[in-house]
Amino acid sequence: MEKHEHIQDVLSRLSKIEGHIRGIMKMLNEDQPCDLVLLQFSAVKSALSKASKILLEDHFEHCIMSKAKNKALRNELIEFKMTFDKFMA
């Protein structure tokens, strides 16, 4: 089975998120102001959301579209993805 196209990007983002989490833990241990810590939580949440979106896109292309051999089904899936993208924006 071939690897997903964007796994390395997701792994790289997760490594950065992991470092960010460690930074938050350090901030908490150092009694940093709550508003600054919460701002960092927001940054992690956004980074996780972006990594999830990349993996979801990869899943759609690699796991779903690659198996849809029927042209009508492929067109329906593409339309669904466009609607889904707008809904998730």
N, C-alpha and C positions, 0 to 999 in steps of 0.2 A: 504494500500500500504506500503510495507516495505521500510525502509530508505536505501539510498545508503550507501554502505560499507565505503566509505572514506570521508563522509561529515565532520566528526569531524576533520580530518586532514586538510581539506580545510578551515574550520572555524578557526582553530588554526593558520594556515598560514596567513589568512586575518587579524586576530587580531595583529599578528606581523607586517604585512605590515602597518596596521593602525598606530601603534606606530612609525614605521619608517617614515611615512608621517608627523606625528607630529614633529618628529626630524628634518625633512627637513624644515618644517615651522619655527621652532625655529632657525635653522641655517640662514635662510633668514632674520628673524627678527633681528638677531645678526650680520648681514652683514658679514657672513662667505664668504671666497673666492668662486667664481663661480665654479672653477674646483672641489672643494670638494663637493659642492652641486650637481653638475652634476653627480659626481661619485655615490652619494646616489640615484639619480634618476635612474641610471643604475641598482643599486641593487634592487630597488623597481620593476623595469620593469622585471628583472629576476625572482624575487619572485612571481610576478603575473603570469608570464609565467608558472612557475612550478605548481602553484595552479590550473591554467587553465588546464594544462595537466592532473593532477590528476582527476579533475572533468570530463574531456573528456573521460578518461579511464573508470571511473565509469559509465558514461553515456553509453558508448559502451557496457559494460558488463551487466549493469542493465536494460537499456531501449531498447537496440537493440538485443543483443544476447539472452536475456531471452525470447524474443518473436519469435525468428527464430526457428521454430520447424523442418523445412525441413533440413535434413543433408547436402544436396548439397548447400543450401543457407548459412548454417552456415559455411561451408568450404570456400565459396566465400567471406563471410564477414571477416573471419580470414585472408585470403590472402589480402583482401583490407586493413585491419588494419595494417598488416605487411608492405605493400607498403606505406601507409600513415605515419606510424612511421618513416620509412626511409626518406621520403620526408620532414618531419617536423624536422628531426634531424639537 
